[in-house]
Amino acid sequence: MFGAAIGLSALLMASSAAFAVLKWVGAAYLLFTGVQMLLSRSRPLAETAVAGSETSLARVFWQGALTNVLNPKVALFFLAFLPQFVAAESAHKTLAFLVLGLIFITSGTLWCFCIAGFAARAAGRIRQSAGAVAWINRALGGLFVYLGIRVAMLEAR
């Protein structure tokens, strides 16, 4: 949202080279994540807790942040959607854009907290089975590899 407010989204729209670089880095990240998931060995939660290999909250946060930064659709969304609500004659366009973006992020965060609470309860049950975790990792890993290849093959329009 901040990048869109200072014009990075406009740069992506105007520069096919910048968009292409972001596209290739994003595709590589999807492929890396997918292959990593496909090659991971799953263990039930009880074994994971004993081994001390749980994922830290900081790592989860940075993975999410990297996913958003490498997703050109996020920047293009802010460029296409939010300016519709900022008056063209406004003296403080950037401030208005930032306020609207913060409102969007706040409401999105509240919704994501609800989803995360539900997912945490479901994940606690699923993690008890190494077979279920392995199946989910294979399915999502395969999906990420597929999406990475699709993103890499996209033509700029």
C-alpha positions as CSV (number, residue, x, y, z in Angstrom):
1,M,0.0,0.0,0.0
2,F,2.8,2.4,0.9
3,G,4.6,1.5,-2.4
4,A,1.5,2.2,-4.4
5,A,1.1,5.6,-2.5
6,I,4.6,6.7,-3.5
7,G,4.2,5.6,-7.2
8,L,5.7,2.1,-7.4
9,S,2.4,0.7,-8.8
10,A,2.5,3.3,-11.5
11,L,6.1,2.3,-12.3
12,L,5.0,-1.3,-12.7
13,M,2.2,-0.3,-15.0
14,A,4.5,2.0,-17.1
15,S,7.6,-0.2,-17.2
16,S,7.4,-3.6,-18.7
17,A,10.9,-4.3,-17.6
18,A,10.1,-3.7,-13.9
19,F,7.0,-5.8,-14.2
20,A,8.9,-8.6,-15.9
21,V,11.6,-8.6,-13.2
22,L,8.9,-8.8,-10.5
23,K,7.1,-11.5,-12.4
24,W,10.3,-13.7,-12.7
25,V,11.3,-13.2,-9.1
26,G,7.7,-14.1,-8.0
27,A,7.7,-17.2,-10.3
28,A,11.0,-18.3,-8.9
29,Y,9.8,-17.8,-5.3
30,L,6.6,-19.9,-6.1
31,L,8.8,-22.7,-7.6
32,F,11.2,-22.6,-4.7
33,T,8.4,-22.8,-2.2
34,G,6.6,-25.5,-4.1
35,V,9.7,-27.7,-4.5
36,Q,10.5,-27.2,-0.8
37,M,7.1,-28.4,0.2
38,L,7.3,-31.4,-2.2
39,L,10.6,-32.4,-0.7
40,S,9.7,-31.9,3.0
41,R,9.3,-34.8,5.3
42,S,6.2,-34.5,7.5
43,R,5.9,-35.6,11.1
44,P,3.0,-35.6,13.4
45,L,2.7,-32.5,15.7
46,A,3.8,-34.5,18.8
47,E,7.2,-35.4,17.1
48,T,7.6,-31.9,15.8
49,A,7.2,-30.4,19.3
50,V,9.8,-32.7,20.7
51,A,12.2,-32.0,17.9
52,G,11.8,-28.2,18.4
53,S,11.4,-27.5,14.7
54,E,8.2,-25.5,14.9
55,T,8.1,-22.5,12.5
56,S,8.7,-19.1,14.3
57,L,6.1,-16.3,14.0
58,A,8.8,-14.1,12.6
59,R,9.5,-16.5,9.8
60,V,5.8,-16.8,9.0
61,F,5.5,-13.0,9.0
62,W,8.4,-12.6,6.6
63,Q,7.2,-15.3,4.3
64,G,3.8,-13.5,4.0
65,A,5.5,-10.1,3.5
66,L,7.7,-11.6,0.7
67,T,4.7,-13.2,-0.9
68,N,2.9,-9.8,-1.0
69,V,5.9,-7.9,-2.2
70,L,6.5,-10.3,-5.0
71,N,2.9,-10.3,-6.1
72,P,2.4,-7.6,-8.8
73,K,-1.4,-8.0,-8.5
74,V,-1.3,-6.4,-5.0
75,A,0.4,-3.3,-6.3
76,L,-1.9,-3.1,-9.4
77,F,-4.9,-3.5,-7.1
78,F,-3.9,-0.5,-5.1
79,L,-3.2,1.5,-8.2
80,A,-6.6,0.6,-9.8
81,F,-8.9,0.5,-6.8
82,L,-8.0,3.2,-4.2
83,P,-7.5,6.2,-6.5
84,Q,-11.2,6.0,-7.4
85,F,-11.9,7.3,-3.9
86,V,-9.4,10.2,-3.8
87,A,-10.6,13.5,-5.2
88,A,-8.5,14.6,-8.1
89,E,-8.4,18.3,-6.8
90,S,-7.3,17.2,-3.3
91,A,-4.2,18.9,-2.0
92,H,-3.3,15.8,0.0
93,K,-3.7,13.0,-2.4
94,T,-0.9,10.9,-0.9
95,L,-2.3,11.3,2.6
96,A,-5.8,10.3,1.4
97,F,-4.3,7.3,-0.4
98,L,-2.5,6.2,2.8
99,V,-5.5,6.6,5.0
100,L,-7.7,4.6,2.6
101,G,-5.0,2.0,2.4
102,L,-4.8,1.8,6.2
103,I,-8.5,1.3,6.4
104,F,-8.3,-1.5,3.8
105,I,-5.4,-3.1,5.7
106,T,-7.2,-2.8,9.0
107,S,-10.4,-4.4,7.8
108,G,-8.4,-7.0,6.0
109,T,-6.4,-7.8,9.0
110,L,-9.5,-8.2,11.2
111,W,-10.9,-10.6,8.6
112,C,-7.6,-12.5,8.4
113,F,-7.6,-12.9,12.2
114,C,-11.0,-14.6,12.1
115,I,-9.8,-16.9,9.3
116,A,-6.5,-17.6,11.2
117,G,-8.4,-18.5,14.4
118,F,-10.5,-21.0,12.4
119,A,-7.5,-22.4,10.6
120,A,-5.5,-22.8,13.8
121,R,-8.2,-25.0,15.3
122,A,-8.4,-27.1,12.1
123,A,-4.7,-27.3,11.7
124,G,-4.3,-28.6,15.3
125,R,-6.4,-31.6,14.3
126,I,-4.8,-32.1,10.9
127,R,-1.2,-31.9,12.3
128,Q,-1.8,-35.0,14.4
129,S,-1.5,-37.1,11.3
130,A,1.7,-37.3,9.4
131,G,-0.2,-38.7,6.4
132,A,-2.5,-35.8,6.2
133,V,0.3,-33.3,6.5
134,A,2.3,-35.1,3.8
135,W,-0.7,-35.1,1.5
136,I,-1.4,-31.4,2.0
137,N,2.3,-30.6,1.4
138,R,2.3,-32.5,-1.8
139,A,-0.9,-31.0,-3.1
140,L,0.1,-27.4,-2.2
141,G,3.7,-27.9,-3.3
142,G,2.4,-29.2,-6.7
143,L,0.0,-26.3,-6.9
144,F,2.8,-23.8,-6.2
145,V,5.1,-25.3,-8.8
146,Y,2.2,-25.2,-11.4
147,L,1.5,-21.6,-10.5
148,G,5.2,-20.6,-10.7
149,I,5.4,-22.1,-14.2
150,R,2.2,-20.4,-15.2
151,V,3.4,-17.0,-13.9
152,A,6.8,-17.5,-15.7
153,M,4.9,-18.2,-19.0
154,L,2.6,-15.2,-18.8
155,E,3.0,-12.7,-21.6
156,A,3.0,-9.0,-20.9
157,R,0.0,-7.2,-22.4
